[in-house]
Amino acid sequence: MSQGKNNLPFGFDWTKLQEGFIEEKFIKPASSKSSLDLNWMGKYMNDVLGNISKNINQNITQNNQGENNINYELFETHDYTIVKMRVPDNIHQKNIKVFLDINKLKIQGLYDNLALIQLPVNGRYQGSRAIIKNEVIEIRVQKDYSENYREIKIQYKK
């Protein structure tokens, strides 16, 4: 296993945890009569939890504006990507249309310009839906994990 930060979410630093055990003498020799001090572990856990909340907040703010500065919220479940947007009072809800490309949503009639939203994963039309309730449009796009590789035939020339 490599040293330093692992490629795990939220900045978990395995080396720092290991060093904490050694530096703070968590494992004391049998002859030591001093008490076991776990304050360092509490400080370390506070640092880790602080990194988690910082990363979550960064992810939310990164996903809050589309290509045309349209505000939205984006969530992911195991099966769906969910996009929520507020419908302005002056918009007639029946004029809103939602289109799905492979990994992009196009929303027409919500603002003066088209709303384009990049999805984090590919979506499929079947199983997707859009609902307007309480002046919020919620678009659920079913995730598509299928791979569509097709063989390209090789031509052999002499």
N, C-alpha and C positions, 0 to 999 in steps of 0.2 A: 504494500500500500504506500502511496506517495505521501510525503510529508506536507504539512501546511494545510491550507483550506481544501476541504473536499468539495466536489461539485454538487453540494447539497443546497437546497433552497434556504434562504434566510440567513446566509453567512455563518453557518455552524463551523467552528474552527476546532477540529479534533486535536490538533497539536497543542493549542492553548489549554484545552482541558487536561491533556496529559501533563503538560508543564505545571499546571496548577496543582496536580497531585504531588509532584516532586517538590516544587518550590515551597509549598505550604506544609510539606512533610505530613501529608495525609496518612501515609503508611509510616508509622513510627516504630522504631526498634522495640523489641520486647522489654528491654531494660528501661525505656523511657517512662517516667511517671507523670509527664505533663498531660493535661486533658486534651481531648480531641476537639480542635477548633475548625468549624465548618463555615466560618464567615466568608472565606474566599469563594466557596462554592455558591453562596447566595449572591455575591457580587458578580460572579461569572454568569449565573443564570439571568440576572437582571440585564447584563449586557446582551446576552443572546435574545431575550424577549424584546429588548429595545430594538435590536436589529430586525426582528420579525415584524414589529408594528411599523417600523420605518419603511421596510420593503413593501408591505401591504399597501400603505398609503401612497407610495410611489407608483405602484401598479394601478391603483384606482385613478390617480390623476393622469397617468399616461393614457388611459383609455377613455377619458372624459370628452375629448373633442375629436370629431371626424375630420376628413380632409377639408371641409368647408366651414370649420369652426362651429359645428353643430354639437350641442351638448347632449350626451347620452351616458347611460350606465351599461356596462357590459359584465355579465357573469357567466361562469361556466359550470355545468354539472358534468357528470360522466357522459351523458347522452346528448346534451343540448348546449348551444351557445345562446344566451338570452340577452337581448338588447332592450332597454327601456328608455323611452323619450317622452318628455312632456309635450302635449298637444296644445299649442297656443289657443286662447279663447276665440280669436278672430278667424280660425281655420274651420272650414266645414269638414267634418270628419269623413263624410262620404267621398270627398275628393282625394283622400290619401291612398296612395298605391305603394306597395312594397314589392321589390324585385330582388331575386337572389341569383347571383353569379356563383361560381365555384367557391370563392372565399370572400365575397364582398356583397354587402347589401346596398341597394339604391332605393331611397325613399323619396317619392314624388308627392308634392302637394302639401308638405308639412311646413316648408319655408319658401322663400322666394327662389332659392337655388335648390338643386337636388342635394339630398343628404347622402353622402357616400361613406360607408363604414366598412373598414377592413376587419374581417373576422380572423381570429387566431388559428382556426382550423377550417378545413373544407366542410361545406354543408351540403345537404341533399334536400331537394324540393319536397319529396314525399316525407311526411311526418313533421314538416315545418308548419307553423301557423302564426298569425298575428291577431291580437285582440286589443281593442280600445276599451278601457274602463276607467272611470274617474279621471278623465282628461290625460291619461297616460296610455301610450301605445307600447305593448309588450310583444316583441317578436322572438319566437322560439325557433331556432334553426337546428334541426337534427344534425348531429355530427356525422361526417362520412369518413370513416377510416379506411375505406377500400382503396386498393392500389390499382390503377388502371394502366398498367404497363402493357404495351403491345409490341410485338417483335417487328423490327424493321429488317426486311430481307436484305442480305448482303449480295451485291452483284460481284461476280468474279470475272475479271477481264484479263486477257493475256497480253 
